[in-house]
Amino acid sequence: MKNTIYILLLLIVSSCTKTADEQLELINGYWEIASVENPNGDRKEYTISENIDFIQIENGKGVRKKVRANLIGDFKTTNAQENIDVATDHNRITLRYSTAYDTWNETVVKVTRNKLVVQNDDGLTYTYRRYEPLSID
């Protein structure tokens, strides 16, 4: 009986876990910063941001670009671009960013269709929400 319970719990936990490939597919797209939390628990909330991150990853490599949305739903790309190399270990994803000036890592803590949470090497946790264009009626 005890072994049956352990097996059932293992099946439930493993069926709820997305594979790294499934998580990477969810990461692709437009993201708007929602909050930043430091290791002490201090949190800064963002209600709206003029800069949006566009992330595109394919075959373990990708880019993150800063874009700005306008009122008609188009995007203007800024000159800021970061290259991404993806490392996976047991369904844990690390995004390795590089520019001409710096390199850094962010570990994916959680990703859903509408939410992305990453933590950098300094312990800062960034929470993003899927970008939704403004609707002016």
C-alpha positions in Angstrom: 0.0 0.0 0.0 2.8 2.4 1.0 4.6 1.8 -2.3 1.4 2.3 -4.3 1.0 5.8 -2.7 4.6 6.7 -3.6 4.1 5.5 -7.2 0.9 7.5 -7.5 2.5 10.7 -6.1 5.4 10.2 -8.5 3.1 9.9 -11.5 1.1 12.9 -10.5 4.2 15.1 -10.0 5.8 13.9 -13.3 2.7 14.4 -15.3 2.4 18.0 -14.1 6.0 18.9 -15.1 6.5 20.3 -18.5 9.5 19.1 -20.5 12.2 21.7 -21.3 11.1 21.8 -25.0 7.5 22.5 -23.9 8.7 25.3 -21.6 10.9 26.8 -24.3 7.9 27.0 -26.6 6.0 29.0 -24.0 8.9 31.4 -23.5 8.8 32.6 -27.1 6.9 35.8 -27.7 6.4 39.3 -26.2 6.8 39.8 -22.4 6.2 42.9 -20.2 7.9 43.2 -16.9 5.5 42.8 -13.9 7.8 42.9 -10.9 11.3 42.5 -9.6 12.1 41.0 -6.2 15.5 41.0 -4.6 16.9 38.2 -2.3 15.7 40.2 0.8 12.1 40.1 -0.4 11.9 43.7 -1.4 9.6 43.9 -4.4 9.0 46.6 -7.1 5.8 46.3 -9.1 5.4 47.6 -12.6 1.9 48.4 -13.9 2.9 49.4 -17.4 6.2 49.5 -19.3 7.0 51.2 -22.6 9.7 48.6 -23.3 8.7 45.0 -24.1 11.0 42.0 -24.4 10.6 39.9 -27.5 12.1 36.5 -27.0 12.7 34.0 -29.8 14.4 30.7 -29.1 14.9 27.9 -31.6 17.2 24.9 -31.5 18.9 26.0 -28.2 19.8 29.5 -29.5 17.9 32.7 -29.7 17.6 36.4 -29.1 15.9 38.9 -26.7 15.2 42.3 -28.2 13.7 45.4 -26.6 10.7 46.7 -28.5 8.3 49.5 -28.0 4.6 49.2 -28.9 2.6 52.0 -30.4 -1.1 52.8 -30.2 -1.9 51.0 -33.4 -0.4 47.7 -32.3 2.9 47.8 -34.2 6.4 47.5 -32.6 9.5 49.6 -33.0 12.6 47.6 -32.4 15.3 49.3 -30.3 19.0 48.7 -30.8 19.2 46.6 -27.6 19.6 42.9 -28.4 21.0 40.0 -26.4 22.0 36.6 -27.7 20.7 33.6 -25.8 22.2 30.1 -25.5 19.9 27.6 -23.7 21.2 25.0 -21.2 18.8 22.3 -19.9 19.4 20.0 -17.0 16.6 17.7 -15.9 13.9 20.0 -17.3 15.6 23.0 -15.6 16.3 25.7 -18.1 19.1 28.3 -17.9 19.2 31.1 -20.4 22.7 32.3 -21.0 22.7 35.9 -22.3 25.6 37.6 -24.0 26.2 41.0 -25.5 29.4 42.7 -26.7 29.7 44.1 -23.2 28.6 41.4 -20.7 27.4 37.8 -20.1 24.9 36.6 -17.5 22.5 33.7 -16.7 18.9 33.5 -15.8 17.2 30.3 -14.6 13.6 29.8 -15.5 11.7 29.4 -12.3 8.2 29.1 -13.8 6.7 29.5 -17.3 3.0 29.4 -18.3 1.2 30.7 -21.2 0.8 34.1 -19.5 3.6 34.2 -16.9 7.4 34.0 -17.0 9.5 34.0 -13.8 13.3 34.0 -14.0 16.1 34.4 -11.5 19.5 35.7 -12.2 22.9 34.8 -10.6 22.5 37.8 -8.1 19.2 36.3 -6.8 17.0 38.9 -8.4 13.7 37.4 -9.5 12.0 38.9 -12.5 8.3 38.2 -13.2 6.9 38.9 -16.6 3.4 38.9 -18.0 2.5 38.1 -21.6 2.2 41.4 -23.4 -1.4 42.3 -24.3 -1.8 45.2 -26.8 -3.8 48.2 -25.5 -7.3 48.3 -26.8 -8.6 51.8 -27.3 -12.3 51.8 -28.2 
